[in-house]
Amino acid sequence: MKNIICPICLHRAHSAECVTPSEWGCECEHHIPEAAGGAPPRAPLRGLLLRTDGSHEIVDVPDTWRGMAQVIGCQYVEKVNTPIPGVVFYVDEEGWLKANPVPNLHASWFYPQPIEGNALFLGLTREISSGEWIEVGLSDQQIAAIREHLPN
């Protein structure tokens, strides 16, 4: 299975046929109405948004790359692994290329290089049927593990 990104919704597609525009705007399985054989849309994911000023809040994140980018406040996202099992975060992929990058000192604790801009933490699990890693909402335990490393 190839790693194809839908150019319309930026969601991972299952095959080349999934990335052709249609009357629904996109033929990715999650955009085709259930009546036409598509999958129901996934519920928003529970994430933790860590801002550059050190504040943080639990947020509902649409389960698309575009939704993640909107929550972070950027155009392109990049996934960053953390030392916390089953937790990743997403940042502005072009953050350091901006005219006035704003470092996120608290998010940088979770990665060995400086992080710029807001960071969105999500859970990560392996899908049993396909073996692919997929984003999931954070559990209470994962949120507590992230907060242990943040200032009060």
N, C-alpha and C positions, 0 to 999 in steps of 0.2 A: 504494500500500500504506500503510495507516494504521499509526501507531505505537501499538499496543495493548499494555498490560502485563497479563499474566495475574494475576488477583487471588489465585490460589491459590499459585503458585510464584514469582511476581514476575518471570518470564522474559518476554521480548518474544514476543508472539504474532503469528501471520501474518494472522489475520483475526478478526472478531468470533466466528465459530464456534469458534475455538480456546480461548475463555475460558469455556466452559460446563462446570461440574463434571460428572464422569462416574464410572463405577464404579471407575476408576483414580485418582480424586481430582482429575484435571485432564485436559482434552483437548488441552493444548498438545502439539504433535507430539513433543516430547522426552519426554513422559510416557506416550504410548500405546505399549504393547508392540510390538516389531518384528513379531510374528506378526499383529498387527492393522493393520499398515501404517504404524506410527510409525517415526521415526528413532531410531537407537541413541543412547544418552546420550553427550554429549561428555565426553571425559576431563577431569580437573581441569586447571586452568591453573597454570602456574608463575609465581608472583608474588613480589614483594619487599615485606615488611611493615616499615614504618619506624615505630617506636614513639615516643611523646612523650619518652622518656628518651634518645633518640638511638640506641638499639640497633636492629639490623635483622637479619632472617633471610629466607631463601628459603622460601616456603610453597607448598603445593598448595592451590589455591582451587577449590571447586565452581563450575561455570560457570552460576551463577544469581545474581540480585541478592541473594537471601536468603543464599546461601553467602558472598558478598563481605561482607555486613553482619555475619555471624557471625565472620568472620576479623578484621574491624576492631573489632568489639565495639560495634555500634550497631544501630538499627532501620532507618534509611533511609540510603542512600548517595547521594553526589553525585559525578559525574565531573568531574575537573579536568584540563585540558590542561597539558602541560609543554613546555619549550623543546626537549626531546629528541625527535627525529623518531620517530614510531611508539610513543610511550610516554605513557600517561595514568596518573593515580592517582585512587583513590576515597577519600572521607573521610566522616565522620559529617555528614549533611546538617543535623542539628539541633545540631551541636557547640557553637556559640556561644550557644545558647539554654539550655544546662544551667546549673545553679546554680553550679558551680565548673569552668568550662571550662579545659582544660589545653592550652596552645599547643604545637604541634609546630614548634619553631624550624627544624629541618632540612628538613621538608617545605615550610615556608613559603618556602624558597629557590627552589623550583620554581614559585612562583606569586606575583603581585604583592600579594596580600593575606594576612593571617595565616591559618594553618590550625590548627584545633583537633583534638586527638585523633590516633589512629593513622592512618597513610596506607598504602594498598595500591596498589603500582605494578603495572601490567599492560601488555602490548603491545596495539597497536591496528592493525588492517589492514582494507583494503577488500575485501569479498567480491566476487569477480568476477561471479558470476551475478546478484546483486541490486544491487550497488553500495553496499550498506549497510556501515557501519563496524562491525566486530565485535571483541570482546576476544579476545586470544590470549595464550599464555604468553610470558614474556620470553625473549629470546635472551641468550647469554653477553655479547655486545657491549652490549646494552641495560643489563644489570645492571652491567657495568663502567662505563658512562656515568653511571648513577645514583650508584654508589659514589664516583666522582671528586669528587662534591660533598658527601660525607659526611665527618665527622671520623673519624680512625683509631681 
